[in-house]
């Protein structure tokens, strides 16, 4: 069904509000420091118009988090090639490269996710955790298929994927305020950590323990 003019205007106004909120947070401000009236001024809308889209700050915060998570998942899926096709070593490098590109283009989005994942707002934390779990599930499926295709012993794919996302999240925090040279070093460290984690999972699948 084609989008009506009214629906298009509503969507554009909503995006205008989210863009204004992002602009206010560009210097590192958190959601808790924003108010709806301030966002309305930034978006050049009357407060009553903004309330038609977001009745309170929590609703606006959840919409921002959803938008940020969508960008993260989209970036991590962009041009993703099968681990079966390229092998685990190249897959690790492509995973890190996609994440670094995402940070280059969406650093403030990631900063918001970090702030709210560690913050005190339950609904924000739950929404971010839900989205991160989707990333974990997709990566676990890739890992499981790649290992099966290579005829290896079954690995704890879910746990490997959880560890991989945790490594990437931690690397992203370190990269946020780092320069280009430092980011390159941190990316190499992340690749090494991911390779070590994957090798450890395969060793455990083969029966090795500390």
NUSEBA-260402 format. One record per residue (C-alpha): residue in one letter; x, y, z; residue number from 0. Coordinates in steps of 0.02 Angstrom, whole numbers, plus 50000, padded with zeros to 5 digits. Layout:
REM residues N
{aa A x X y Y z Z i NUM}
...
END
This chain:
REM residues 210
{aa X x 50000 y 50000 z 50000 i 0}
{aa X x 50069 y 50168 z 49947 i 1}
{aa X x 50111 y 50295 z 50081 i 2}
{aa X x 49986 y 50438 z 50091 i 3}
{aa X x 50039 y 50620 z 50099 i 4}
{aa X x 49983 y 50627 z 50281 i 5}
{aa X x 50081 y 50470 z 50326 i 6}
{aa X x 50235 y 50537 z 50238 i 7}
{aa X x 50222 y 50703 z 50330 i 8}
{aa X x 50202 y 50613 z 50497 i 9}
{aa X x 50354 y 50503 z 50462 i 10}
{aa X x 50459 y 50653 z 50408 i 11}
{aa X x 50411 y 50751 z 50564 i 12}
{aa X x 50455 y 50603 z 50674 i 13}
{aa X x 50625 y 50588 z 50590 i 14}
{aa X x 50650 y 50775 z 50611 i 15}
{aa X x 50621 y 50757 z 50798 i 16}
{aa X x 50742 y 50610 z 50812 i 17}
{aa X x 50873 y 50705 z 50713 i 18}
{aa X x 50854 y 50855 z 50829 i 19}
{aa X x 50876 y 50744 z 50982 i 20}
{aa X x 51031 y 50666 z 50903 i 21}
{aa X x 51101 y 50840 z 50869 i 22}
{aa X x 51079 y 50890 z 51051 i 23}
{aa X x 51169 y 50732 z 51107 i 24}
{aa X x 51312 y 50748 z 50983 i 25}
{aa X x 51430 y 50815 z 51116 i 26}
{aa X x 51405 y 50665 z 51228 i 27}
{aa X x 51249 y 50717 z 51323 i 28}
{aa X x 51140 y 50576 z 51389 i 29}
{aa X x 50955 y 50550 z 51367 i 30}
{aa X x 50924 y 50595 z 51548 i 31}
{aa X x 50987 y 50772 z 51514 i 32}
{aa X x 50860 y 50806 z 51377 i 33}
{aa X x 50684 y 50875 z 51392 i 34}
{aa X x 50543 y 50870 z 51266 i 35}
{aa X x 50530 y 51060 z 51256 i 36}
{aa X x 50716 y 51074 z 51219 i 37}
{aa X x 50699 y 50944 z 51080 i 38}
{aa X x 50547 y 51037 z 51013 i 39}
{aa X x 50648 y 51200 z 51002 i 40}
{aa X x 50792 y 51110 z 50916 i 41}
{aa X x 50673 y 51033 z 50789 i 42}
{aa X x 50583 y 51202 z 50766 i 43}
{aa X x 50416 y 51128 z 50815 i 44}
{aa X x 50286 y 51181 z 50940 i 45}
{aa X x 50291 y 51075 z 51096 i 46}
{aa X x 50111 y 51021 z 51065 i 47}
{aa X x 50161 y 50955 z 50894 i 48}
{aa X x 50302 y 50853 z 50969 i 49}
{aa X x 50185 y 50781 z 51100 i 50}
{aa X x 50078 y 50711 z 50958 i 51}
{aa X x 50225 y 50599 z 50913 i 52}
{aa X x 50304 y 50569 z 51083 i 53}
{aa X x 50197 y 50591 z 51239 i 54}
{aa X x 50347 y 50588 z 51356 i 55}
{aa X x 50536 y 50579 z 51358 i 56}
{aa X x 50536 y 50391 z 51382 i 57}
{aa X x 50440 y 50366 z 51220 i 58}
{aa X x 50565 y 50476 z 51129 i 59}
{aa X x 50711 y 50385 z 51212 i 60}
{aa X x 50645 y 50215 z 51159 i 61}
{aa X x 50621 y 50276 z 50980 i 62}
{aa X x 50800 y 50341 z 50978 i 63}
{aa X x 50866 y 50177 z 51045 i 64}
{aa X x 50767 y 50079 z 50915 i 65}
{aa X x 50838 y 50190 z 50778 i 66}
{aa X x 51016 y 50170 z 50843 i 67}
{aa X x 50998 y 49982 z 50858 i 68}
{aa X x 50927 y 49969 z 50683 i 69}
{aa X x 51078 y 50062 z 50614 i 70}
{aa X x 51196 y 49947 z 50709 i 71}
{aa X x 51113 y 49787 z 50649 i 72}
{aa X x 51102 y 49853 z 50471 i 73}
{aa X x 51286 y 49899 z 50472 i 74}
{aa X x 51337 y 49728 z 50537 i 75}
{aa X x 51231 y 49640 z 50405 i 76}
{aa X x 51286 y 49749 z 50258 i 77}
{aa X x 51372 y 49645 z 50125 i 78}
{aa X x 51396 y 49504 z 50250 i 79}
{aa X x 51467 y 49352 z 50164 i 80}
{aa X x 51443 y 49175 z 50224 i 81}
{aa X x 51577 y 49105 z 50340 i 82}
{aa X x 51562 y 48946 z 50238 i 83}
{aa X x 51614 y 49044 z 50084 i 84}
{aa X x 51760 y 49145 z 50154 i 85}
{aa X x 51818 y 49046 z 50305 i 86}
{aa X x 51824 y 49097 z 50489 i 87}
{aa X x 51984 y 49201 z 50483 i 88}
{aa X x 51920 y 49316 z 50344 i 89}
{aa X x 51748 y 49320 z 50426 i 90}
{aa X x 51826 y 49388 z 50586 i 91}
{aa X x 51916 y 49526 z 50490 i 92}
{aa X x 51759 y 49574 z 50395 i 93}
{aa X x 51659 y 49578 z 50557 i 94}
{aa X x 51783 y 49699 z 50634 i 95}
{aa X x 51796 y 49804 z 50476 i 96}
{aa X x 51607 y 49824 z 50467 i 97}
{aa X x 51602 y 49876 z 50650 i 98}
{aa X x 51740 y 50005 z 50628 i 99}
{aa X x 51648 y 50080 z 50478 i 100}
{aa X x 51490 y 50086 z 50583 i 101}
{aa X x 51583 y 50182 z 50720 i 102}
{aa X x 51657 y 50303 z 50594 i 103}
{aa X x 51482 y 50345 z 50531 i 104}
{aa X x 51378 y 50324 z 50690 i 105}
{aa X x 51491 y 50358 z 50838 i 106}
{aa X x 51360 y 50460 z 50930 i 107}
{aa X x 51232 y 50321 z 50907 i 108}
{aa X x 51350 y 50196 z 50985 i 109}
{aa X x 51390 y 50316 z 51127 i 110}
{aa X x 51204 y 50325 z 51165 i 111}
{aa X x 51190 y 50135 z 51166 i 112}
{aa X x 51338 y 50121 z 51285 i 113}
{aa X x 51268 y 50253 z 51402 i 114}
{aa X x 51096 y 50175 z 51411 i 115}
{aa X x 51155 y 49994 z 51418 i 116}
{aa X x 51249 y 50040 z 51576 i 117}
{aa X x 51117 y 50162 z 51638 i 118}
{aa X x 50980 y 50146 z 51766 i 119}
{aa X x 50829 y 50149 z 51651 i 120}
{aa X x 50758 y 49971 z 51644 i 121}
{aa X x 50660 y 49990 z 51482 i 122}
{aa X x 50808 y 50065 z 51389 i 123}
{aa X x 50923 y 49926 z 51449 i 124}
{aa X x 50797 y 49792 z 51403 i 125}
{aa X x 50771 y 49863 z 51229 i 126}
{aa X x 50958 y 49869 z 51194 i 127}
{aa X x 50982 y 49693 z 51263 i 128}
{aa X x 50844 y 49628 z 51150 i 129}
{aa X x 50928 y 49702 z 50997 i 130}
{aa X x 51100 y 49639 z 51047 i 131}
{aa X x 51025 y 49466 z 51068 i 132}
{aa X x 50966 y 49473 z 50888 i 133}
{aa X x 51145 y 49507 z 50836 i 134}
{aa X x 51202 y 49360 z 50943 i 135}
{aa X x 51072 y 49245 z 50866 i 136}
{aa X x 51122 y 49291 z 50688 i 137}
{aa X x 51307 y 49268 z 50723 i 138}
{aa X x 51277 y 49103 z 50815 i 139}
{aa X x 51183 y 49037 z 50664 i 140}
{aa X x 51328 y 49085 z 50550 i 141}
{aa X x 51455 y 49003 z 50666 i 142}
{aa X x 51354 y 48842 z 50681 i 143}
{aa X x 51331 y 48827 z 50493 i 144}
{aa X x 51515 y 48863 z 50457 i 145}
{aa X x 51577 y 48732 z 50581 i 146}
{aa X x 51454 y 48601 z 50517 i 147}
{aa X x 51506 y 48634 z 50336 i 148}
{aa X x 51689 y 48605 z 50382 i 149}
{aa X x 51647 y 48442 z 50469 i 150}
{aa X x 51708 y 48500 z 50639 i 151}
{aa X x 51644 y 48450 z 50810 i 152}
{aa X x 51491 y 48549 z 50866 i 153}
{aa X x 51543 y 48709 z 50955 i 154}
{aa X x 51450 y 48814 z 51084 i 155}
{aa X x 51396 y 48937 z 50947 i 156}
{aa X x 51281 y 49039 z 51058 i 157}
{aa X x 51417 y 49067 z 51189 i 158}
{aa X x 51545 y 49106 z 51054 i 159}
{aa X x 51428 y 49234 z 50977 i 160}
{aa X x 51393 y 49313 z 51147 i 161}
{aa X x 51580 y 49326 z 51179 i 162}
{aa X x 51610 y 49400 z 51006 i 163}
{aa X x 51479 y 49536 z 51030 i 164}
{aa X x 51549 y 49575 z 51203 i 165}
{aa X x 51724 y 49592 z 51128 i 166}
{aa X x 51660 y 49707 z 50991 i 167}
{aa X x 51560 y 49812 z 51114 i 168}
{aa X x 51713 y 49833 z 51226 i 169}
{aa X x 51824 y 49875 z 51078 i 170}
{aa X x 51696 y 50004 z 51021 i 171}
{aa X x 51702 y 50092 z 51189 i 172}
{aa X x 51891 y 50106 z 51174 i 173}
{aa X x 51879 y 50166 z 50994 i 174}
{aa X x 51750 y 50302 z 51023 i 175}
{aa X x 51872 y 50440 z 51068 i 176}
{aa X x 52026 y 50364 z 50985 i 177}
{aa X x 52112 y 50433 z 50832 i 178}
{aa X x 52130 y 50340 z 50668 i 179}
{aa X x 52298 y 50260 z 50712 i 180}
{aa X x 52237 y 50203 z 50882 i 181}
{aa X x 52077 y 50133 z 50807 i 182}
{aa X x 52180 y 50029 z 50686 i 183}
{aa X x 52279 y 49954 z 50830 i 184}
{aa X x 52120 y 49922 z 50929 i 185}
{aa X x 52041 y 49839 z 50778 i 186}
{aa X x 52190 y 49723 z 50762 i 187}
{aa X x 52176 y 49681 z 50947 i 188}
{aa X x 51991 y 49642 z 50924 i 189}
{aa X x 52032 y 49526 z 50778 i 190}
{aa X x 52159 y 49434 z 50885 i 191}
{aa X x 52039 y 49419 z 51031 i 192}
{aa X x 51903 y 49351 z 50918 i 193}
{aa X x 52022 y 49224 z 50842 i 194}
{aa X x 52079 y 49169 z 51015 i 195}
{aa X x 51898 y 49150 z 51071 i 196}
{aa X x 51852 y 49048 z 50917 i 197}
{aa X x 52004 y 48934 z 50935 i 198}
{aa X x 51961 y 48909 z 51118 i 199}
{aa X x 51784 y 48858 z 51072 i 200}
{aa X x 51847 y 48729 z 50949 i 201}
{aa X x 51972 y 48661 z 51075 i 202}
{aa X x 51832 y 48643 z 51203 i 203}
{aa X x 51723 y 48557 z 51073 i 204}
{aa X x 51864 y 48433 z 51047 i 205}
{aa X x 51868 y 48396 z 51234 i 206}
{aa X x 52009 y 48507 z 51294 i 207}
{aa X x 51991 y 48594 z 51462 i 208}
{aa X x 52104 y 48695 z 51574 i 209}
END
